[in-house]
């Protein structure tokens, strides 16, 4: 799936001229690296201010059927900055603290815009490597990234998620009677639309606080597979686009293979270990058993993680200068 998508992205995003009236309005002309960089930074500043204002004005904005209040000022700043940088750090719980307006016009909007900014930066880098006289136009690249790649894919995925049981409504939270006779409030909202772009844009910031661990955000094995495919789809397609734009498919396949190996090979042993441990018969704790709820176990686990990380990344840091002196590979070969 990533191969045809990457080819389509190269065709859609690397067109030399504006193709319609909107693109002609956005196209301010070819930009060198300074102009492209300043346009990107300026747009980021504007996006931060708009996002901060949406969250700060949440109590008075529409689409707030459950009467959500304003977040703390520090949480406002953290959320606006985090979603701008595509790190999507959640110091809030979406279903508890955000209105539908904030979910749609802050969370969902940022999850479209920030991956498109990343795509635009990648396009500029590829054009620089290709030796183009200019890097294109940031505003045009941003528009094409949203309208030509992210929005069509998100529409399809959102429909599939709705079919799979993910809510998509602007009605308020539902109050139901439990089997014990008590009352429970079940949060809902425009979940499918937000989850689609969350996964496709490799964003965090799910609709619910626990993200895709929530049964209404990821209700079945089928939706789980779909969401896992989506989070890998565009990053791998970017590698195909890289090779197609540079006419260097060999280098793209090398990068693609390294990504696949580094992504999946390291998890084979932990999965096999977990499966073997799960199959074993549980035995009661004895004096010779290493408990997993002690400081000792935590130190052993942390030391293992640090050791594995060092073994993975130190060779790269060591061999990097060596590879630099070997000279760059010529594109197109």
C-alpha positions in Angstrom: 0.0 0.0 0.0 2.8 2.4 0.8 4.4 2.0 -2.7 1.5 3.2 -4.8 0.7 5.9 -2.2 4.3 7.1 -2.3 4.2 7.3 -6.1 0.9 9.2 -5.9 2.4 11.6 -3.3 5.3 12.4 -5.6 3.0 13.2 -8.4 0.6 15.3 -6.3 3.1 17.1 -4.1 5.9 17.8 -6.6 3.9 19.4 -9.4 5.8 22.4 -10.7 2.9 24.9 -11.2 -0.3 25.8 -9.5 -3.2 23.6 -10.8 -6.3 25.6 -9.8 -7.6 28.9 -8.5 -6.9 28.2 -4.8 -3.3 27.1 -5.6 -2.7 30.2 -7.7 -3.9 32.3 -4.7 -1.5 30.5 -2.3 1.4 30.4 -4.7 3.6 33.5 -3.7 6.3 32.4 -6.1 9.5 30.2 -5.9 11.2 30.4 -2.5 14.9 30.0 -1.6 15.8 28.3 1.6 15.5 31.5 3.7 12.1 32.4 2.3 10.8 28.9 2.7 12.1 28.7 6.3 10.6 32.1 7.3 7.3 31.1 5.7 7.2 27.9 7.7 8.2 29.6 11.0 5.7 32.4 10.5 2.9 29.9 9.8 3.9 28.0 13.0 3.7 31.2 15.1 0.2 31.9 13.7 -0.9 28.3 14.3 0.2 28.5 17.9 -1.7 31.7 18.5 -4.9 30.4 16.9 -4.7 27.1 18.8 -4.1 28.8 22.1 -7.0 31.1 21.5 -9.4 28.2 20.7 -8.5 26.4 23.9 -8.6 29.6 26.1 -12.1 30.5 24.7 -13.5 27.0 25.0 -16.2 27.9 27.6 -17.8 30.5 25.3 -17.4 28.7 22.0 -20.1 26.5 20.4 -20.2 22.7 20.3 -19.9 22.3 24.0 -23.0 20.3 25.0 -21.4 19.1 28.3 -20.2 22.5 29.5 -16.5 21.9 29.5 -14.5 24.7 31.3 -11.1 26.3 30.5 -7.9 24.4 31.0 -5.2 25.7 33.3 -3.0 28.4 31.7 0.1 26.1 31.9 -1.8 23.2 30.3 -3.1 25.6 27.6 0.5 26.6 26.7 1.8 23.0 26.9 -1.0 21.7 24.7 -0.7 24.5 22.1 3.1 24.1 21.9 3.1 20.3 21.9 0.5 19.9 19.2 2.3 22.4 17.1 5.5 20.4 17.2 3.6 17.2 16.5 4.7 15.7 19.8 1.1 15.8 21.0 1.8 15.5 24.7 -1.5 15.2 26.6 -1.6 16.7 30.1 -5.4 16.5 29.9 -8.0 13.8 29.1 -9.9 14.6 26.0 -13.3 13.3 26.9 -13.1 15.1 30.3 -11.6 18.4 29.5 -12.2 19.3 25.8 -15.4 20.4 24.1 -16.3 19.1 20.6 -15.2 22.5 19.2 -11.8 22.2 20.7 -11.5 18.6 19.6 -12.4 19.5 16.0 -10.8 23.0 15.6 -7.8 22.5 17.7 -6.9 18.8 18.0 -8.1 17.7 14.6 -6.9 20.8 12.8 -3.5 20.6 14.3 -3.3 16.9 13.4 -3.8 17.8 9.8 -1.6 20.8 9.7 1.5 19.6 11.6 2.0 16.5 9.5 1.6 18.6 6.4 4.3 21.0 7.7 6.5 18.0 8.1 5.8 16.8 4.5 6.5 20.3 3.3 9.9 20.3 5.1 10.7 16.9 3.5 9.8 18.2 0.1 12.1 21.1 0.6 15.0 18.8 1.6 14.5 16.5 -1.3 14.4 19.4 -3.8 17.7 20.7 -2.2 19.3 17.3 -2.6 18.0 17.2 -6.2 19.8 20.4 -6.9 16.7 22.5 -7.8 17.2 26.2 -8.2 14.5 26.8 -5.5 12.8 24.8 -2.8 9.2 25.3 -4.1 6.6 27.3 -2.2 5.8 26.4 1.4 2.1 27.5 1.3 1.5 25.5 -1.9 3.2 22.4 -0.4 1.2 22.8 2.8 -2.1 23.0 0.9 -1.3 20.0 -1.3 -0.2 18.0 1.7 -3.5 18.5 3.5 -5.9 18.4 0.5 -4.1 16.0 -1.7 -2.9 13.4 0.8 -4.1 13.7 4.4 -7.8 14.7 3.8 -8.7 12.0 1.3 -7.0 9.2 3.2 -8.6 10.4 6.5 -12.1 10.4 5.0 -11.7 6.8 3.9 -10.3 5.7 7.2 -12.9 7.6 9.2 -15.7 5.8 7.3 -14.1 2.5 7.9 -13.8 3.3 11.6 -17.5 4.2 11.8 -18.3 0.9 10.2 -16.1 -0.8 12.8 -18.1 0.8 15.7 -16.2 4.0 16.5 -18.6 6.8 17.4 -19.2 9.8 15.2 -21.7 12.3 16.6 -22.1 15.8 18.0 -24.6 14.7 20.6 -23.6 15.1 24.3 -22.5 12.4 26.6 -25.0 9.6 27.1 -26.2 8.6 30.6 -27.1 5.0 31.0 -28.2 2.6 33.8 -25.7 0.0 34.7 -26.5 -3.7 35.5 -26.2 -2.9 39.2 -28.8 -0.1 38.8 -26.4 2.8 39.1 -25.9 5.6 36.6 -22.9 6.0 34.3 -22.0 8.7 31.9 -20.5 7.5 28.6 -18.5 10.1 26.7 -18.8 10.2 22.9 -18.4 12.7 20.1 -16.7 13.1 16.7 -14.3 10.3 17.5 -13.8 8.6 14.1 -12.8 11.8 12.3 -10.1 12.6 14.9 -8.8 9.0 15.2 -8.4 8.7 11.4 -6.0 11.7 11.1 -4.4 10.9 14.5 -3.2 7.6 13.1 -2.4 8.7 9.5 -0.5 11.7 10.7 1.5 9.7 13.3 0.0 12.0 15.9 -0.7 11.5 19.5 -3.6 13.2 21.2 -6.4 10.7 20.9 -10.0 11.6 21.6 -10.0 9.7 24.9 -7.3 10.0 27.5 -6.0 6.4 27.0 -6.0 6.8 23.2 -6.5 3.6 21.3 -6.7 1.5 24.5 -10.3 2.9 24.9 -13.0 0.6 23.6 -14.8 3.4 21.8 -11.6 4.5 20.1 -10.5 1.1 19.1 -13.5 -1.3 19.6 -12.3 -4.5 17.8 -9.3 -6.4 16.4 -10.3 -5.2 13.0 -10.1 -1.5 13.9 -6.8 -2.3 15.8 -5.3 -3.7 12.5 -6.6 -0.7 10.6 -5.1 1.8 13.0 -1.8 0.1 13.1 -1.6 0.1 9.3 -2.5 3.8 9.2 0.3 4.8 11.5 2.9 3.1 9.3 1.4 4.0 5.9 2.5 7.6 5.2 6.0 7.3 6.8 6.8 4.4 4.5 5.2 6.1 1.5 7.5 9.1 2.1 10.5 6.9 1.4 9.0 5.8 -1.9 8.3 9.5 -2.7 11.9 10.2 -1.8 13.2 7.7 -4.3 10.8 8.8 -7.0 11.5 12.5 -6.7 15.3 11.8 -6.8 15.0 9.1 -9.4 17.1 6.9 -7.0 14.9 4.0 -6.3 17.8 1.9 -5.0 18.6 4.2 -2.2 14.9 4.4 -1.3 14.6 0.7 -1.1 17.7 0.6 1.2 16.1 3.1 3.5 12.8 1.2 3.3 14.5 -2.1 4.3 16.4 -0.5 7.2 13.1 1.0 8.5 11.4 -2.4 8.3 14.2 -4.3 10.0 14.7 -1.7 12.8 10.9 -1.6 13.3 10.1 -5.2 13.4 13.1 -7.4 14.1 13.8 -6.0 17.6 10.2 -6.8 18.8 10.4 -10.5 17.7 12.4 -11.6 20.8 10.2 -9.7 23.4 7.0 -11.1 21.8 8.4 -14.6 21.8 9.5 -14.2 25.4 6.1 -12.8 26.4 4.3 -15.7 24.7 6.5 -18.3 26.4 6.0 -16.7 29.8 2.2 -16.5 29.3 2.1 -20.2 28.4 3.8 -21.2 31.6 1.9 -22.3 34.7 1.7 -19.6 37.3 3.5 -20.5 40.6 3.2 -18.8 43.9 6.0 -16.5 45.1 8.8 -18.1 47.1 12.1 -17.0 48.6 13.8 -17.7 45.3 11.4 -15.8 43.0 12.3 -12.4 41.6 9.3 -10.2 42.2 8.4 -7.7 39.5 7.1 -5.1 42.0 10.4 -4.3 43.7 13.1 -1.7 43.2 15.5 -4.4 42.3 13.5 -5.5 39.3 13.0 -1.9 38.2 16.8 -1.3 38.3 17.4 -4.5 36.3 14.9 -3.5 33.7 16.2 0.0 33.4 19.8 -1.3 33.1 18.7 -3.7 30.3 17.0 -0.9 28.4 20.0 1.3 28.6 22.3 -1.5 27.6 20.2 -2.4 24.6 19.9 1.2 23.6 23.7 1.7 23.8 24.2 -1.4 21.7 21.8 -0.1 19.1 22.9 3.5 18.8 26.6 3.6 19.8 27.7 1.7 16.6 25.8 4.3 14.5 27.5 7.2 16.3 30.9 5.4 15.8 30.4 4.5 12.2 28.8 7.8 11.2 32.1 9.8 10.8 33.6 6.8 8.9 30.6 6.8 6.5 30.9 10.6 6.0 34.5 10.2 4.7 33.4 7.6 2.2 31.7 10.3 0.2 28.0 10.6 -0.8 26.4 8.2 -3.2 25.5 10.0 -6.5 21.8 10.2 -7.0 20.3 8.3 -9.9 22.6 5.3 -9.6 
